[in-house]
Amino acid sequence: MDRAARAFWLESPGQGGIRNVDLPSPVEGEVQVRTLFSGVSRGTETLVFRGGVPESQYGSMRAPFQEGEFPGPVKYGYLNVGLVEEGPASLVGRTVFCLYPHQTRYVVPAAAVTPLPESVPASRAVLAGTVETAVNALWDAAPLIGDRIAVVGAGMVGASVAALLARYPAVRVQLVDANPARAELARALGVDFALPADAAGDCDLVVHASATEAGLTRSLELLAPEGTVLELSWYGDRRVSLPLGEAFHSRRLVVRSSQVGTVSPARSGRRTYADRLALSLELLADPALDALITGSCAFEELPEAMAALAAGETQALCHLVQYDTEGD
């Protein structure tokens, strides 16, 4: 069995490269996986690529199979879909999702991989980590039938939240973004679209995912009295200001954080991380979510592609990385 592999590393902020890797032989309870696709989580991974992780968050920001340390050199990433080449008989030949960085082959504990449902193609399954964030956000927010909801920010996370909300009965869902081209994405997901100035107000819930100060401010403006902004953006080392004067107190508005590192407290007594990931993969049977994959490159092109994403030269939502490891 081939033990050679290649991995993408952030060598220093703004500079990526590909390194050769010699894999260990898998032992009992481990699998060797040949990567088919990986995905670039544009917001988080470009922040890492730029060296924007605050020192206070180095521990919290570690990916499950990260090597190296921030700000670099570091091997980082967590959206990987591959084929099990070696391991338990029940997994060999299965296509699986793993929270692994960008690498052609890898060896991990068998418990770290989740087989894909037959209804989910491998290329779409790279979205599992992002849809998992959306699932946790909606567990936190607990929207009700008939709620008026805005999702501010039509990136990977915001679009995933909007796609799941489109399945809720009798809700008004509007995807809000400053880029008018995102209207096409909203149509593909089955929700309404608005520019920030035109967004419908009187919202019971606003999910904020634009990672901008202006977006968070507009989210508060869209709330009905006693409404809630669920904050999904992560700002890294940037400071943001928020207008908590004016009518914030008299309207009894709420700003609540959500993130994917822990299972929502409302569900933690009866749901595990594995439950959440399995549910996310089931939800990816919806072909509408293909609209979130808007760019691609070969694995060998990833250093240049990541630099373009970080510089804003490429406006992909999820950037798909395609592998051909037969010749490794």
Secondary structure by P-SEA (a helix, b strand, c coil): ccccbbbbbcccccccbbbbbbbccccccbbbbbbcbbbbccaaaaaaaaccccccccccccccccccccccccccccbbbbbbccccccccccccccccccccccccccccbbbbccccccccccaaaaaaaaaaaaaaaccccccccccccccaaaaaaaaaaccccccbbbbbcccccaaaaaaaacbbbbccccccccccbbbbccccaaaaaaaaaaccccbbbbcccccccbbbbbcccccccccbbbbbbbbcccccccccccccaaaaaaaaaaacccccccccccccccccaaaaaaaaaaaccccccbbbbbbbcccc
